[in-house]
Every structure is written in C-alpha cells, then in structure tokens.
Amino acid sequence: GADHAARFAAQLARDQHAELVLMNAYHFWPTNPAETGDFPLSADAMRESSQRELHNRAAELQPTLPGQTIRCISEEGYT
C-alpha cells in the first residue's frame, strides 16, 4: 500500500509543482518481540535503516519529479 501511495503522491506533487515529503514512523522496541521476529539491536541502526529506505524510495521517484524536491523524514514513534 505504501508503494502505491508514494507513487500517487509523487504524481500529485508533480501536477501541483509541490515538494514531496516522504515520512516514515518507526518504533524501536516492538510491543511483543516474539510476534515480530528479529529486530535491530540499536536505535541508531533502526533510524539508519529507515532513512536508507526513504532515500532509496526518493531516488526511485525523482525521475517523475524533474526539478522538484523530495524531502525524507524518519521519526521514532507510532504511526
């Protein structure tokens, strides 16, 4: 769902000549680690992984937004 939403948002940003903001909220400690499986051992690793994925997504979307800015925000917390 997020991939579809990002592509749709990029189209809207292009049509409106607006900046696209990609945002990811992550929660460092899962509510129940047994349900989620493996998780990062540090908050820094989780933040870096989130930022890396956002920047990869921005690079994929940039060709649809020539000359426009894509900003990436990664914050710890619940969506």
Order of alpha helices (4+ residues) and beta strands (2+ residues): alpha-beta-alpha-alpha-beta
